[in-house]
Amino acid sequence: MPDPQSYRPRAGDIPTQPGVYRFRDPKGRVIYVGKAINLRQRLANYFQPIPSLHPRTATMVTTAASVEWTTVNNDIEALQLEYTWIKEFDPRFNVKYRDDKSYPWLAVTVGEEFPRVMVGRGAKRKGTRYFGPYGHAWAIRETVDILLRVFPMRSCSNGVFKRSQQIGRPCLLGYIDKCTAPCVGNISAEEHREIVDDFCDFMAGHTTTFTKRIEKEMYAASEALDFEKAARLRDDLAAMQRALEKQAVVLGDGADADVIALAEDPLEVGVQIFYVRGGRIKGQRGWVADRMDDADTAGLVEHFLLQLYAGEDAEAIPREILVPALPPDHETFEELLSDARKAKVRIRVPQRGDKKTLQETVANNAKQALALHKTKRASDLTTRNRALEEIQEALELDEVPLRIECYDISHLQGTEIVASMVVFEDGLARKSEYRRFIIKGQDGSDDVKAMHEVITRRFKRLLDEQSTSIVSTEVEGASGPMLVDPVTGRPRKFAYAPGLVVVDGGAPQVAAAQRALAELGIDDIPVVGLAKRLEEVWVPDEEDPVILPRSSEGLYLLQRVRDEAHRFAITHHRGRRSKSMVESLLDDVPGLGEVRRKTLIKHFGSLKKLRAATVEEIAQVPGIGPATATAIKTAVEQTAKNGKVGAINVTTGEIIEE
């Protein structure tokens, strides 16, 4: 593995101008491309001590064997050169936002004498006007089939067109009035192009003009008693309305915009983009990309804009790009895209109104796509097996950890301390094996002591179950521990020993868990910790953590186990906190004892629901009369007015106003 200091250039040799740099591996392959306003300052960040670097950056600089740079005149040239090199070299450590799908476009070959409408994929060609992209090719074909009734332009291939010219007879579309048959001279090239121009204007969002014109012609034909023409125009108008219904209006100002949203986790990022033209959604794209660097949301947006729009035709760039966070140098991006579009382009974060609502919709799509991707990835048997094997290899375990238990602690400023235990078997969650623990014997917020207690309680129960089962087998003449209760036939809750224990935290939590096992005389169950900030895997008695590759299926599985333990603990903590708040709130209500207080809590479930209840609804609870219900309502309202109780974010500890 190369030492970054072995190829570090002297600071005086690096220019302070804007530029683009490339890291190469020992074989000369480009593995990372980046840009900088000041090359000297930017490159100095890569040659800090390895422990101080982010794990992904550390992996990159230790994989590289050399670095080189090219200076440019300004930020725009740096953006253009960065895009060109990313496209040319496809570096492994750059975020890959381009998905592997080829999304369909609606294309009109305006450069031909008789333009043709068709559905196309792949690279764009000169002399062709494109609309979209769209999510499904069948949806475009269905829309085109409807609109050919109103705009009967050519849609046949060159072979069919030439054959019709030779035989002097149009194809079927010409006979059913979905083509004006220019192939046999039924219409001139100029007249056919007028139809093509009208079709392009309609697809570009200028729909009102055509619907009003056809409606006017329909009424005129009806008044002239030309009912056949009026009926035909009526059907044309209905066809246009059906086509428009497929593209609902989402922006009332008729804006042209691309709406972008991201859903992130430490390993992957889900991308969604809605194409809005003339206020209507014309298309949608979405994919999930591996996250190869430590960029924040603004940095991810910057990568996205660069790879999506650089090198595109002017027609593909909208007037407005709505993003979840502005890139660091969004003015430079606006200037670059404005030059490419030959018109002003704005990049902004919507704050209110329809655009904000639409971006929230796009964000929900991104979250759902990422969740679906994770579900599919987790359910794949081959992937799960590979993940378990990677964990075994990275942690040097004797066996594959078929059963993994993960523990997490949750509290709010030292109160209502709870712990969770989640179980994954063969890489899948085993929710029937989940357990909750209430930490009662501690004051304050010492996670290390709480972790020691919960590990002690869980594995003391394991020893008790195993000793009981061994006695039972000796009585019955069998050998080995019994994992099933001989009386009830049910599995013993804590009789299964895990192949790996994971704790949510770093070295202190791991040491506490290991100490708890040692005190119980257990030395054959491996323990590791997964720290949230850098996704480091901590092993007992090791100074440095184990760094799994960001694309590792093993790290992905450990992360899912840790996140599930955190979710389970948070859910338990919220429930207990809500109940304790209600109990403390109702302590001073006259005539309300412990039994009726618990009945009230069980009936409403949370303080929020109790606040929303009326006196009559409270009085319906068994054992609570009108007078007591009035006293309860008064106590709830008075406490809310004084601001003593509110919703609390259990992660940050902040009070949230309801």
C-alpha positions as CSV (number, residue, x, y, z in Angstrom):
1,M,0.0,0.0,0.0
2,P,1.6,3.3,-1.1
3,D,2.5,5.9,1.6
4,P,0.9,9.3,0.6
5,Q,4.0,11.0,1.9
6,S,6.1,9.1,-0.8
7,Y,4.4,11.0,-3.6
8,R,3.4,14.2,-1.9
9,P,4.5,17.2,-4.0
10,R,6.4,20.1,-2.4
11,A,4.0,22.9,-1.4
12,G,6.1,25.4,-3.4
13,D,5.6,23.3,-6.6
14,I,1.8,23.5,-6.4
15,P,0.2,26.6,-7.9
16,T,-2.3,28.7,-6.1
17,Q,-4.5,29.1,-9.2
18,P,-7.8,27.4,-10.0
19,G,-7.4,24.0,-11.5
20,V,-8.3,20.3,-11.7
21,Y,-6.3,17.5,-10.1
22,R,-6.1,13.7,-10.7
23,F,-4.9,10.9,-8.4
24,R,-3.5,7.9,-10.1
25,D,-2.8,4.4,-8.8
26,P,0.5,2.5,-9.2
27,K,-0.7,1.2,-12.6
28,G,-1.4,4.8,-13.8
29,R,-5.2,4.6,-13.7
30,V,-7.0,7.7,-12.7
31,I,-8.9,6.9,-9.5
32,Y,-10.1,10.4,-8.4
33,V,-10.7,13.7,-10.1
34,G,-11.4,17.0,-8.2
35,K,-11.4,20.7,-8.8
36,A,-10.2,23.5,-6.6
37,I,-10.2,27.3,-6.5
38,N,-6.8,27.1,-4.9
39,L,-4.9,24.0,-5.8
40,R,-2.2,24.3,-3.1
41,Q,-4.7,24.7,-0.3
42,R,-7.0,21.9,-1.6
43,L,-4.2,19.3,-2.2
44,A,-2.7,20.0,1.3
45,N,-5.9,18.5,2.8
46,Y,-5.2,15.1,1.3
47,F,-1.7,14.8,2.9
48,Q,-2.6,15.1,6.5
49,P,-1.9,12.2,8.9
50,I,-4.0,9.2,7.9
51,P,-5.9,8.9,11.3
52,S,-7.2,12.5,10.8
53,L,-8.6,11.8,7.4
54,H,-12.1,10.5,6.7
55,P,-11.9,6.7,6.0
56,R,-13.0,7.1,2.4
57,T,-10.4,9.8,1.8
58,A,-7.7,7.7,3.6
59,T,-8.5,4.7,1.4
60,M,-8.2,6.9,-1.7
61,V,-4.8,8.5,-0.9
62,T,-3.3,5.1,0.2
63,T,-4.5,3.5,-3.0
64,A,-3.1,6.3,-5.1
65,A,0.6,6.5,-6.1
66,S,0.8,10.0,-7.7
67,V,-1.1,13.2,-8.1
68,E,-1.1,15.7,-11.0
69,W,-2.9,18.9,-11.8
70,T,-3.9,21.3,-14.6
71,T,-4.4,25.0,-14.0
72,V,-7.2,26.9,-15.7
73,N,-8.2,30.6,-15.8
74,N,-11.4,30.5,-13.8
75,D,-14.0,28.4,-11.9
76,I,-16.1,27.7,-15.0
77,E,-13.2,26.2,-16.9
78,A,-12.4,24.1,-13.8
79,L,-16.0,22.7,-13.8
80,Q,-15.9,21.9,-17.5
81,L,-12.5,20.2,-17.3
82,E,-13.6,18.2,-14.2
83,Y,-16.6,16.9,-16.0
84,T,-14.6,16.0,-19.1
85,W,-12.1,14.0,-17.0
86,I,-14.8,12.2,-15.0
87,K,-16.5,11.2,-18.2
88,E,-13.2,10.2,-19.8
89,F,-11.6,8.2,-16.9
90,D,-14.6,7.1,-14.9
91,P,-12.6,7.3,-11.6
92,R,-13.6,4.7,-9.0
93,F,-13.6,7.1,-6.0
94,N,-15.9,9.7,-7.6
95,V,-19.6,9.5,-7.0
96,K,-21.3,7.8,-9.9
97,Y,-24.7,9.6,-10.4
98,R,-25.3,8.3,-13.9
99,D,-27.5,5.3,-13.6
100,D,-27.2,2.2,-15.8
101,K,-30.6,2.6,-17.3
102,S,-31.2,4.3,-20.7
103,Y,-34.4,6.4,-20.2
104,P,-36.6,6.8,-23.3
105,W,-37.0,10.2,-25.0
106,L,-39.7,11.3,-27.4
107,A,-37.8,12.4,-30.5
108,V,-38.8,14.4,-33.6
109,T,-36.3,14.3,-36.5
110,V,-36.8,18.0,-37.4
111,G,-33.6,17.8,-39.6
112,E,-35.3,15.6,-42.2
113,E,-37.4,16.7,-45.1
114,F,-40.4,14.9,-43.7
115,P,-39.8,14.8,-39.9
116,R,-40.7,11.7,-38.0
117,V,-41.9,11.2,-34.4
118,M,-40.4,8.2,-32.5
119,V,-39.3,6.9,-29.1
120,G,-35.6,6.8,-28.7
121,R,-32.9,5.9,-26.2
122,G,-29.2,6.5,-25.7
123,A,-27.1,9.4,-27.0
124,K,-28.8,12.4,-28.6
125,R,-28.3,13.2,-32.3
126,K,-28.0,16.5,-34.1
127,G,-31.0,17.6,-36.1
128,T,-33.4,15.9,-33.6
129,R,-35.6,17.6,-31.0
130,Y,-36.1,15.7,-27.8
131,F,-38.9,15.7,-25.1
132,G,-38.6,14.0,-21.8
133,P,-37.0,11.8,-20.6
134,Y,-39.9,9.6,-19.5
135,G,-40.1,6.7,-17.0
136,H,-41.7,4.2,-19.4
137,A,-41.6,3.8,-23.2
138,W,-45.1,2.5,-23.3
139,A,-46.5,5.7,-21.7
140,I,-44.9,7.8,-24.5
141,R,-46.2,5.5,-27.3
142,E,-49.7,5.7,-25.8
143,T,-49.6,9.5,-25.7
144,V,-48.2,9.7,-29.2
145,D,-50.9,7.3,-30.5
146,I,-53.5,9.7,-29.0
147,L,-52.0,12.8,-30.4
148,L,-51.5,11.5,-33.9
149,R,-55.2,11.8,-34.3
150,V,-54.8,15.6,-33.8
151,F,-51.4,16.0,-35.4
152,P,-51.2,13.4,-38.2
153,M,-47.5,13.5,-38.8
154,R,-45.2,10.8,-40.0
155,S,-44.3,8.1,-37.4
156,C,-43.1,5.3,-39.7
157,S,-39.5,4.1,-40.2
158,N,-37.4,5.1,-43.2
159,G,-37.9,1.6,-44.7
160,V,-41.7,1.8,-44.6
161,F,-41.6,5.4,-45.9
162,K,-39.5,4.5,-48.9
163,R,-41.5,1.4,-49.7
164,S,-44.8,3.4,-49.7
165,Q,-43.2,5.9,-52.0
166,Q,-42.2,3.1,-54.4
167,I,-45.6,1.4,-54.5
168,G,-47.6,4.6,-54.4
169,R,-49.8,3.4,-51.5
170,P,-49.6,4.6,-47.9
171,C,-49.3,2.3,-44.9
172,L,-52.2,1.6,-42.5
173,L,-51.7,4.8,-40.5
174,G,-52.5,6.8,-43.7
175,Y,-55.8,4.9,-44.1
176,I,-56.9,5.4,-40.5
177,D,-56.1,9.2,-40.6
178,K,-53.2,9.0,-38.2
179,C,-50.8,10.2,-40.9
180,T,-51.3,12.7,-43.7
181,A,-49.3,10.3,-45.9
182,P,-46.6,12.7,-47.3
183,C,-45.0,9.5,-48.7
184,V,-47.5,9.5,-51.6
185,G,-47.8,13.2,-52.0
186,N,-51.1,13.7,-50.1
187,I,-49.5,16.7,-48.4
188,S,-46.5,18.9,-49.3
189,A,-43.3,19.0,-47.2
190,E,-44.2,22.6,-46.0
191,E,-47.7,21.6,-44.9
192,H,-46.3,18.5,-43.1
193,R,-43.7,20.6,-41.3
194,E,-46.5,22.9,-40.1
195,I,-48.1,19.9,-38.4
196,V,-44.8,18.9,-37.0
197,D,-44.2,22.4,-35.5
198,D,-47.7,22.3,-33.9
199,F,-46.9,18.9,-32.4
200,C,-43.6,20.1,-31.0
201,D,-45.3,23.2,-29.5
202,F,-48.0,21.1,-27.9
203,M,-45.4,18.7,-26.4
204,A,-43.4,21.8,-25.2
205,G,-46.3,22.8,-23.0
206,H,-48.1,25.4,-25.2
207,T,-51.4,23.5,-25.1
208,T,-53.9,26.2,-24.4
209,T,-53.6,27.7,-27.9
210,F,-54.4,24.4,-29.6
211,T,-57.3,23.4,-27.4
212,K,-59.0,26.9,-27.8
213,R,-58.4,26.8,-31.6
214,I,-60.0,23.3,-32.0
215,E,-62.8,24.3,-29.7
216,K,-63.5,27.4,-31.8
217,E,-63.4,25.4,-35.0
218,M,-65.8,22.8,-33.5
219,Y,-68.4,25.4,-32.6
220,A,-68.0,27.1,-36.0
221,A,-68.6,23.8,-37.8
222,S,-71.7,23.1,-35.6
223,E,-73.2,26.5,-36.4
224,A,-72.5,25.8,-40.1
225,L,-74.4,22.5,-39.7
226,D,-71.3,20.6,-40.7
227,F,-71.9,18.1,-38.0
228,E,-69.5,15.5,-39.3
229,K,-66.6,17.9,-39.1
230,A,-67.8,19.1,-35.7
231,A,-67.9,15.5,-34.4
232,R,-64.4,14.9,-35.7
233,L,-63.1,18.1,-34.0
234,R,-64.9,17.0,-30.8
235,D,-63.0,13.7,-30.9
236,D,-59.8,15.5,-31.5
237,L,-60.4,17.8,-28.5
238,A,-61.2,14.8,-26.3
239,A,-57.9,13.1,-27.5
240,M,-56.0,16.2,-26.5
241,Q,-57.7,16.3,-23.1
242,R,-56.8,12.6,-22.5
243,A,-53.1,13.4,-23.4
244,L,-53.1,16.3,-21.0
245,E,-54.7,14.3,-18.2
246,K,-51.6,12.1,-18.2
247,Q,-49.5,15.2,-17.4
248,A,-51.1,16.9,-14.4
249,V,-50.4,20.6,-13.7
250,V,-48.1,20.8,-10.7
251,L,-46.8,24.4,-11.1
252,G,-49.5,27.0,-11.8
253,D,-47.0,29.5,-13.3
254,G,-46.2,27.2,-16.2
255,A,-42.6,27.0,-15.1
256,D,-39.9,24.9,-16.8
257,A,-37.9,23.3,-14.0
258,D,-36.0,20.2,-12.9
259,V,-36.8,19.3,-9.3
260,I,-34.1,17.3,-7.6
261,A,-34.1,15.5,-4.3
262,L,-31.7,13.2,-2.5
263,A,-32.2,10.5,0.2
264,E,-28.9,9.8,1.9
265,D,-27.3,7.3,4.2
266,P,-23.6,6.7,5.0
267,L,-23.2,4.1,2.3
268,E,-25.6,5.1,-0.5
269,V,-27.6,8.0,-1.9
270,G,-31.0,7.8,-3.6
271,V,-31.6,10.3,-6.4
272,Q,-34.9,11.5,-7.9
273,I,-35.5,14.1,-10.5
274,F,-38.9,15.3,-11.9
275,Y,-38.8,17.1,-15.3
276,V,-41.5,19.9,-15.3
277,R,-42.1,21.7,-18.5
278,G,-44.9,24.2,-18.9
279,G,-46.0,23.5,-15.4
280,R,-46.6,19.8,-16.1
281,I,-44.5,16.7,-15.1
282,K,-43.1,15.4,-18.4
283,G,-40.8,12.8,-17.0
284,Q,-39.1,11.2,-14.0
285,R,-35.9,9.5,-13.3
286,G,-34.6,7.8,-10.2
287,W,-31.7,5.6,-9.1
288,V,-29.4,4.7,-6.2
289,A,-25.7,5.3,-6.3
290,D,-22.9,4.2,-4.0
291,R,-21.5,6.9,-1.9
292,M,-17.7,7.1,-2.5
293,D,-16.7,10.2,-0.6
294,D,-17.6,12.2,2.5
295,A,-19.4,15.1,0.8
296,D,-22.4,16.6,2.6
297,T,-25.8,17.3,0.8
298,A,-24.5,20.4,-0.9
299,G,-21.4,18.5,-2.1
300,L,-23.6,15.7,-3.5
301,V,-25.8,18.2,-5.3
302,E,-22.6,19.7,-6.8
303,H,-21.6,16.3,-8.1
304,F,-25.1,15.7,-9.4
305,L,-25.4,19.0,-11.3
306,L,-21.9,18.6,-12.9
307,Q,-22.6,15.1,-14.2
308,L,-26.2,15.6,-15.2
309,Y,-25.9,18.9,-17.2
310,A,-22.3,19.4,-18.3
311,G,-22.1,18.7,-22.0
312,E,-25.9,18.6,-22.5
313,D,-27.7,20.5,-25.3
314,A,-29.5,23.8,-24.6
315,E,-32.9,22.2,-24.8
316,A,-32.1,19.7,-22.0
317,I,-31.3,22.5,-19.5
318,P,-34.4,24.2,-17.9
319,R,-34.7,27.8,-16.8
320,E,-34.8,26.7,-13.1
321,I,-33.3,23.9,-11.1
322,L,-34.7,23.2,-7.7
323,V,-32.3,21.5,-5.3
324,P,-32.4,20.5,-1.6
325,A,-29.2,22.5,-0.9
326,L,-27.2,25.0,-2.8
327,P,-23.8,23.8,-4.0
328,P,-20.8,25.7,-2.6
329,D,-20.3,27.8,-5.7
330,H,-23.8,27.8,-7.2
331,E,-23.2,31.2,-9.0
332,T,-20.5,29.5,-11.1
333,F,-22.9,26.7,-12.0
334,E,-25.5,29.2,-12.9
335,E,-23.1,31.0,-15.2
336,L,-21.9,27.7,-16.8
337,L,-25.4,26.4,-17.4
338,S,-26.6,29.9,-18.6
339,D,-23.8,29.9,-21.2
340,A,-24.8,26.4,-22.4
341,R,-28.5,27.2,-22.6
342,K,-28.0,30.7,-24.1
343,A,-30.4,32.0,-21.5
344,K,-30.5,32.7,-17.7
345,V,-30.6,29.6,-15.5
346,R,-31.4,29.8,-11.8
347,I,-30.4,27.2,-9.1
348,R,-32.3,27.6,-5.9
349,V,-33.9,25.9,-2.9
350,P,-37.7,26.4,-2.8
351,Q,-38.9,27.8,0.5
352,R,-42.7,27.8,0.1
353,G,-45.7,27.3,-2.2
354,D,-46.2,24.7,-5.0
355,K,-42.5,24.3,-5.7
356,K,-41.7,23.5,-2.1
357,T,-44.6,21.0,-2.0
358,L,-43.4,19.4,-5.3
359,Q,-39.9,19.0,-4.0
360,E,-41.2,17.3,-0.9
361,T,-43.0,14.9,-3.2
362,V,-39.8,14.2,-5.0
363,A,-37.9,13.7,-1.7
364,N,-40.5,11.2,-0.6
365,N,-40.0,9.3,-3.9
366,A,-36.2,9.3,-3.3
367,K,-36.7,7.9,0.3
368,Q,-39.1,5.2,-1.0
369,A,-36.7,4.3,-3.8
370,L,-33.7,4.0,-1.4
371,A,-35.8,1.9,1.1
372,L,-37.0,-0.4,-1.7
373,H,-33.4,-0.8,-2.9
374,K,-32.3,-1.7,0.6
375,T,-35.1,-4.2,1.0
376,K,-34.2,-5.9,-2.3
377,R,-30.5,-5.9,-1.4
378,A,-31.2,-7.3,2.1
379,S,-33.5,-10.1,0.8
380,D,-31.0,-11.4,-1.8
381,L,-29.5,-14.7,-0.5
382,T,-26.2,-14.5,-2.3
383,T,-25.7,-10.9,-1.0
384,R,-26.5,-11.9,2.6
385,N,-24.0,-14.8,2.4
386,R,-21.3,-12.6,1.0
387,A,-22.0,-10.0,3.8
388,L,-21.6,-12.7,6.5
389,E,-18.4,-14.0,4.9
390,E,-17.0,-10.5,4.7
391,I,-17.7,-9.9,8.4
392,Q,-16.0,-13.2,9.3
393,E,-13.0,-12.4,7.3
394,A,-12.6,-8.8,8.4
395,L,-13.0,-9.6,12.1
396,E,-11.1,-12.9,11.9
397,L,-13.9,-14.9,13.4
398,D,-13.7,-18.7,13.7
399,E,-17.1,-19.2,12.2
400,V,-19.6,-17.2,10.1
401,P,-21.8,-15.2,12.5
402,L,-25.2,-16.7,11.6
403,R,-26.8,-15.0,14.6
404,I,-25.9,-11.4,15.3
405,E,-27.2,-9.5,18.3
406,C,-27.0,-5.7,18.6
407,Y,-27.5,-3.5,21.6
408,D,-28.3,0.2,21.9
409,I,-28.9,2.6,24.8
410,S,-31.5,5.4,24.7
411,H,-32.2,8.1,27.3
412,L,-33.0,11.8,27.6
413,Q,-30.6,13.6,29.8
414,G,-30.2,10.6,32.0
415,T,-33.9,9.9,32.5
416,E,-35.9,6.9,31.3
417,I,-32.8,4.9,30.4
418,V,-33.7,1.9,28.2
419,A,-31.8,-0.6,26.1
420,S,-32.7,-2.6,23.0
421,M,-31.6,-6.0,21.7
422,V,-32.3,-6.9,18.1
423,V,-31.4,-10.2,16.4
424,F,-30.5,-10.9,12.9
425,E,-30.3,-14.6,11.8
426,D,-28.8,-15.4,8.4
427,G,-28.7,-11.7,7.6
428,L,-32.4,-11.2,8.2
429,A,-34.2,-9.5,11.1
430,R,-35.7,-12.0,13.6
431,K,-38.3,-9.6,15.3
432,S,-39.7,-12.3,17.5
433,E,-36.3,-12.4,19.2
434,Y,-36.1,-8.7,19.9
435,R,-35.9,-7.7,23.6
436,R,-36.2,-4.5,25.6
437,F,-34.5,-3.6,28.9
438,I,-35.2,-0.9,31.4
439,I,-32.1,0.4,33.2
440,K,-33.3,1.3,36.7
441,G,-30.2,1.2,38.9
442,Q,-28.4,4.1,37.4
443,D,-28.5,7.9,37.6
444,G,-27.1,10.2,35.0
445,S,-26.4,9.4,31.4
446,D,-23.5,6.9,31.5
447,D,-23.9,4.8,28.4
448,V,-20.9,2.7,29.3
449,K,-22.4,1.5,32.6
450,A,-25.8,1.0,31.0
451,M,-24.2,-1.2,28.3
452,H,-22.3,-3.2,30.9
453,E,-25.6,-3.8,32.8
454,V,-27.6,-4.9,29.8
455,I,-24.9,-7.3,28.5
456,T,-24.6,-8.7,32.0
457,R,-28.4,-9.2,32.3
458,R,-28.8,-10.8,28.9
459,F,-25.9,-13.3,29.1
460,K,-26.6,-14.1,32.8
461,R,-30.0,-15.2,31.5
462,L,-28.2,-17.2,28.8
463,L,-26.2,-19.1,31.4
464,D,-29.3,-19.7,33.5
465,E,-31.3,-21.0,30.6
466,Q,-28.4,-23.3,29.5
467,S,-27.8,-24.6,33.0
468,T,-31.5,-25.4,33.4
469,S,-31.7,-27.1,30.1
470,I,-28.6,-29.2,30.8
471,V,-30.2,-30.4,34.1
472,S,-33.4,-31.3,32.2
473,T,-31.5,-33.3,29.6
474,E,-29.6,-35.2,32.3
475,V,-32.9,-36.2,33.9
476,E,-34.3,-37.4,30.5
477,G,-31.0,-39.1,29.6
478,A,-30.2,-36.8,26.6
479,S,-27.0,-34.9,26.1
480,G,-26.3,-31.2,25.4
481,P,-28.3,-28.1,26.3
482,M,-32.0,-28.1,25.4
483,L,-33.0,-25.0,23.4
484,V,-36.8,-25.9,23.6
485,D,-38.8,-26.0,26.8
486,P,-39.8,-29.7,27.3
487,V,-43.1,-28.7,29.0
488,T,-44.5,-25.9,26.6
489,G,-42.5,-26.9,23.5
490,R,-41.6,-23.3,23.0
491,P,-38.0,-22.1,22.3
492,R,-36.2,-20.8,25.4
493,K,-36.0,-17.0,25.0
494,F,-32.3,-16.5,25.9
495,A,-30.9,-20.0,25.3
496,Y,-29.3,-19.2,21.9
497,A,-25.8,-17.9,22.0
498,P,-25.0,-15.3,19.3
499,G,-22.1,-15.7,16.8
500,L,-21.4,-12.0,17.2
501,V,-22.4,-9.2,19.6
502,V,-22.5,-5.7,18.1
503,V,-22.9,-2.6,20.4
504,D,-23.8,0.9,19.2
505,G,-20.7,2.9,20.0
506,G,-17.0,3.0,20.0
507,A,-14.1,1.6,22.1
508,P,-15.6,2.5,25.6
509,Q,-18.9,0.6,24.9
510,V,-17.0,-2.3,23.4
511,A,-14.7,-2.5,26.4
512,A,-17.8,-2.5,28.8
513,A,-19.5,-5.3,26.9
514,Q,-16.3,-7.4,26.8
515,R,-15.8,-6.8,30.5
516,A,-19.3,-7.9,31.3
517,L,-18.8,-11.2,29.3
518,A,-15.5,-11.8,31.0
519,E,-17.0,-11.4,34.5
520,L,-19.6,-14.1,33.6
521,G,-16.8,-16.4,32.4
522,I,-17.8,-16.2,28.7
523,D,-14.8,-16.0,26.4
524,D,-16.1,-17.5,23.1
525,I,-18.5,-14.8,21.9
526,P,-16.9,-12.0,19.9
527,V,-17.8,-8.4,20.5
528,V,-17.5,-5.4,18.2
529,G,-18.8,-1.8,18.2
530,L,-20.0,0.2,15.2
531,A,-19.5,4.0,15.7
532,K,-22.0,6.2,13.9
533,R,-19.8,9.1,12.8
534,L,-17.3,7.3,10.6
535,E,-18.8,3.8,10.5
536,E,-15.7,2.3,12.2
537,V,-15.8,-1.2,13.6
538,W,-14.1,-1.3,17.0
539,V,-12.6,-4.6,18.3
540,P,-11.7,-5.2,22.0
541,D,-8.1,-4.5,23.0
542,E,-7.3,-2.9,19.6
543,E,-6.1,0.7,19.4
544,D,-7.2,1.2,15.8
545,P,-10.7,0.3,14.4
546,V,-11.3,-2.0,11.5
547,I,-12.2,0.0,8.4
548,L,-14.4,-2.0,6.0
549,P,-14.7,-0.8,2.4
550,R,-17.6,1.6,1.7
551,S,-18.9,-0.9,-0.9
552,S,-18.7,-3.8,1.5
553,E,-21.8,-5.9,2.0
554,G,-20.5,-6.7,5.4
555,L,-20.5,-3.1,6.5
556,Y,-24.0,-2.6,5.0
557,L,-25.3,-5.5,7.1
558,L,-23.6,-4.2,10.3
559,Q,-25.1,-0.8,9.6
560,R,-28.6,-2.2,9.2
561,V,-28.3,-4.2,12.4
562,R,-27.1,-1.1,14.3
563,D,-29.8,1.2,12.8
564,E,-32.5,-1.3,13.7
565,A,-31.3,-1.5,17.3
566,H,-31.3,2.3,17.5
567,R,-34.9,2.5,16.0
568,F,-36.1,-0.2,18.5
569,A,-34.6,1.6,21.5
570,I,-36.0,5.0,20.4
571,T,-39.5,3.6,20.0
572,H,-39.4,2.0,23.5
573,H,-38.0,5.2,25.0
574,R,-40.7,7.4,23.4
575,G,-43.4,5.2,24.8
576,R,-42.1,5.3,28.3
577,R,-41.4,9.0,28.2
578,S,-44.9,9.8,27.1
579,K,-46.4,7.7,29.9
580,S,-44.1,9.2,32.5
581,M,-45.1,12.7,31.3
582,V,-48.8,11.9,31.6
583,E,-48.3,10.3,35.1
584,S,-46.4,13.4,36.4
585,L,-49.0,15.7,34.9
586,L,-51.8,13.9,36.6
587,D,-50.2,13.5,40.0
588,D,-51.9,16.6,41.5
589,V,-55.4,16.0,40.0
590,P,-57.8,15.4,43.0
591,G,-59.6,12.1,43.1
592,L,-57.3,10.4,40.5
593,G,-55.5,7.5,42.0
594,E,-52.9,5.2,40.6
595,V,-55.4,2.7,39.1
596,R,-57.5,5.2,37.3
597,R,-54.4,7.1,36.2
598,K,-53.1,3.9,34.5
599,T,-56.5,3.3,32.9
600,L,-56.4,6.8,31.5
601,I,-52.9,6.3,30.1
602,K,-53.9,2.9,28.5
603,H,-57.0,4.5,27.0
604,F,-55.3,7.5,25.3
605,G,-51.8,6.2,24.9
606,S,-50.0,9.5,24.8
607,L,-50.0,13.1,26.1
608,K,-50.8,14.5,22.7
609,K,-54.0,12.5,22.4
610,L,-55.0,13.4,25.9
611,R,-54.6,17.1,25.2
612,A,-56.8,16.8,22.1
613,A,-59.6,14.9,23.9
614,T,-62.7,16.8,25.1
615,V,-64.1,16.6,28.6
616,E,-66.9,14.3,27.3
617,E,-64.3,11.9,25.7
618,I,-62.3,11.8,29.0
619,A,-65.4,11.1,31.0
620,Q,-66.0,8.0,28.8
621,V,-63.0,6.3,30.3
622,P,-64.1,3.7,32.9
623,G,-64.0,5.0,36.5
624,I,-63.7,8.7,35.5
625,G,-66.7,10.9,36.1
626,P,-67.6,14.4,34.7
627,A,-66.0,16.2,37.6
628,T,-62.7,14.3,37.4
629,A,-62.7,14.7,33.6
630,T,-63.0,18.4,34.0
631,A,-60.1,18.5,36.5
632,I,-58.0,16.4,34.1
633,K,-58.7,18.7,31.2
634,T,-57.9,21.8,33.3
635,A,-54.6,20.3,34.4
636,V,-53.6,19.5,30.8
637,E,-54.5,22.9,29.5
638,Q,-52.8,24.7,32.3
639,T,-49.6,22.7,31.9
640,A,-49.6,23.4,28.1
641,K,-50.1,27.1,28.8
642,N,-47.2,27.2,31.2
643,G,-45.0,25.4,28.7
644,K,-43.9,22.7,31.2
645,V,-44.4,19.7,28.9
646,G,-43.8,19.4,25.2
647,A,-42.7,17.0,22.6
648,I,-39.0,16.3,22.8
649,N,-36.6,15.1,20.2
650,V,-34.9,12.2,22.0
651,T,-31.9,12.4,19.7
652,T,-31.0,16.0,20.3
653,G,-32.9,16.6,23.5
654,E,-34.5,19.8,22.1
655,I,-38.1,20.6,23.0
656,I,-40.4,20.8,20.0
657,E,-43.4,23.1,20.1
658,E,-46.6,21.3,19.1
